[in-house]
């Protein structure tokens, strides 16, 4: 069989779609990407089509409830059906499963042990550890409760989790009132600004860590990703390659969970 014949057979075996649905879908993608109602001409331009071509699709999407048009401004935004689909999608996504699937590749790229933590009954709890692909390992166990005050994952939760359970976890860990400590407040302010927590030999001598938040579609912190390694080899610079890789992974997971592209916390 020639290459041309093989290529033709492959094309024939490829799943067939409906081109008009794919074309119209560009309008929905444009609305989702911009995150705000748009005028017809702007929406059409964003979807790379003319207003005359875009309008019939918008009429049909409006009948389905996928989009709606503001009666005053005439701008188009996502409709009630689109919102319902989004909420159902958020309910079906398991953030822990998504994060765990990313850890092996993340450990390989960082060259350090990585972990995922969620908020448990007594504070940040490690649910998964992926060892570094090097002879140097940092001992961590699943189910361990991390220090809120002295670990990178703990500081991520202290910065973004509701204050009341954080204060209780700090009290149980022997740090009652830590949230009122100006030094700790300054640390948490920096974590929020950088979307990154850094711990340099704070809990265990010779061991340092970085951690980043992962948010869901409701803007809530769902877990923390951390990289842990020997202080001599783990790059702790906020703008360094390790921090960038960890942040990118956290942001990508957040976006898959429906979070906005940028998350800030005051």
N, C-alpha and C positions, 0 to 999 in steps of 0.2 A: 504494500500500500504506500502511495506517495505521501509526502508531507502535506501537500495540498488537500488530498483526500482525507488524511487523518485530521487536519484542521477543520475541514468541513463537517466530519463526523462529530468532532468535539463540540462544534457550534450547535449542531443539531441536537446533541444530547443535553445541552445547557438548558436549565429551567427557563421556560418562556414566561414573560411578564406582559403587562398591559402598558404600553408606552405612555398613553395619555395619563394614567395614574401616576407614573414616575415623573412626568413633566409637571403635573399639578402639584405633586408632593414637594417640589422645590419651593412653592409658595409657603407651605407649612413649615418647611425647614427655615426659610427666611424669617418668619415670625418668631419661631423658637430661638433662632440665633440672636436676633436683635432684642427680644424680650420686652417689646413695647408695641402698641398699635401703630400702624403705618398708613400713610396715604397710598392710594392705588399706584400712582406713578413711582413712588419710592419702593413700594413692595415689589412691583414688577421689575424694577431695575435690579433690586437685590437678588431676584430669582432669575435674572438674565433673560427676560422676555418683555414684550411690549405690553402696555396697559390693555390694549384691545384683546390680546391673547390671554392675559391673566384674568380678565373680568368674568368670563363664563365659568372658569374653574372656581372663582370665589363665590359665585352665585350657587353652584352646586354644593360647595363646602358649607355654605351658609344654611342650606336646606338640611344638611346632615347634622348641623350643630358643631362642626369642626372650627368654623370661624364665625365671627359676628361683626357687624358694622355699626359703629357709633352713629346714632341718628343725627347728632349735632355736627360733629367734625367730619363724618364720612370715613374716618379711619377704620382700618380692619385690624382686629385682634383675634386671638384664639378664643373659641367658643366653649360652651359648657361641656360638649362631648369630649373635646380635646383635654379639658381640665379633668374630667372624670377618668379618662384613659391614663393621664399622668399620675393621678392619685393611686389608681389600681396598680400601675407599674411600680410605684414606690413601695407599695405594700408587699409586692411579690419579690422584690430584690432583697437578698440577704447580704448585708454588708460584711459580716464575718466570713462568709464563704468567698466573696470577692477578694477580700484582703488576703486570706490564707493562700488563695491561688497565685497571688502576686509575690509572696515572700521568697520562694526559691530563686526566681530570676533576680529579685532585688538583692538578695544576699550575694549572688554571683557577681552582680555588677558593682556592688559596693566593696566586696571583699571582706565583709564583716558580718557578724551574727546580727540577725534582725528579729524583731518580735512584733506581735500585735497584741494590744491590751484593750479591754473594755472595762466599764465601771461595774464593779461587783458589789457585794454586800458590805465590804469593809474598805472599798476604794478601788484603785486601778488594779485589774487582775490580768496577768499574762495568760492568754489563751492559746498562743502558738509561738514557737521558737524555730527559726531556721538557722542552723549552724553555718558559720563562715566556711567558705571553700579553701581554708588555709589550716595549717597545723595548730594555729593559735586560736583556741576557743574560750569563750566566756561562759561559765556555768550558769544556766538559767533553767528554771523548771516551769512547766505549764501549771497554772493554778496559783502561782505565787502572787501575793499582794504586794504591789510596788509602793514604795514610800512616796507620798504626795509631795513632801518637802524636798527630798534629796535625789529623786530620779527624774530623767527627762520626760518619760511618759507621765509621771505624776504631775509634773509642772504643766504639761499640756492640759490635763484634766482640771488642774487648779485654775488655769487661765480661761477655759471655755465651758466648763461644767457649771451647773447651778451652785451658788455659794454655800447653801445650807448643808448639802451632803458632803461637800468638800471640807467645810469647817469641822464636821463631825469626824471625818476620816483623819483629819489632822489631829484632832483631840485624842482619838484612839491611838494614834501613832506617837503621842507625847508632845505634840506641837500645838496645843490649844492657843487660840488667838493669833495664829501665824498670819491669817489673812489681814490682820490689822498692822502687821509689822511693815514699816516703810521699805525696808530692804527687800522683803518678799514681794510687796506690791510692785516695786520697781522691776523686779525680775519678771513678774507676770505681765506687766505692761510691755516689756520687751518681747516676750513670747507672742503676745497678740500682734504686735507690730511686725515681727519677723515671720510669723506662722512657723515658729521653730523654737524648741527648747534645747538648751545646751547644758550639759553637766560635765565638768572637768574634774575628775578624781574627787567627787564630793561624797560619795557613799563608800566606794572601795578604792583604796590606793592603787594607782596604776591603771584604772579602768574609767573610761569616759563614754559619753553617749550623746546622741542627737535624737529628737523625736518631733513628729509633726502630727497635726490633727487631721481627721477625716470626718466630714460633715455629711448629713443626709439632705434630702430635698426640702426638709422643713427648717434647715439651718441649725440643726442640733448636732452636737458632737457625738459620734457613735463609737469611735475607737481612735487609738493612737498607734502610729507606726514608729518604731525606734530602731536605731542602729547602735550596737554596743561593741566596743573593742578596746584594745590596749591604747592607753593615752599616747604612746609613742608613735602610733601609726594611724589612728583615727583623726581625720581632718575635721576640726571643729569650727572652722571659719564659716560664718553664716552665708558667705558668698562663694564658698568652696564647692568642689565637685560632689562631695558626699552629701552636703546639705541640699544641693540642687537636685540630685537624684532622688533623695528622700522626699523633698517637697513635690517634685513632679509626680511621683507615685501617689502621694496623698491627694494632690489636686485631681489627678485622673480618676482615682476612686471616688472622690467627692462628686465629680461631674457625672460619673456613671450612676451615682445614687440620686442625682437630680439637683445637687447643690449649685448655686450660682458660680460663675467662673471665678469670682473673687469673693472671699469671705472675710469680713472684718468683725471685730468684737470690741465694743467700747467698755 
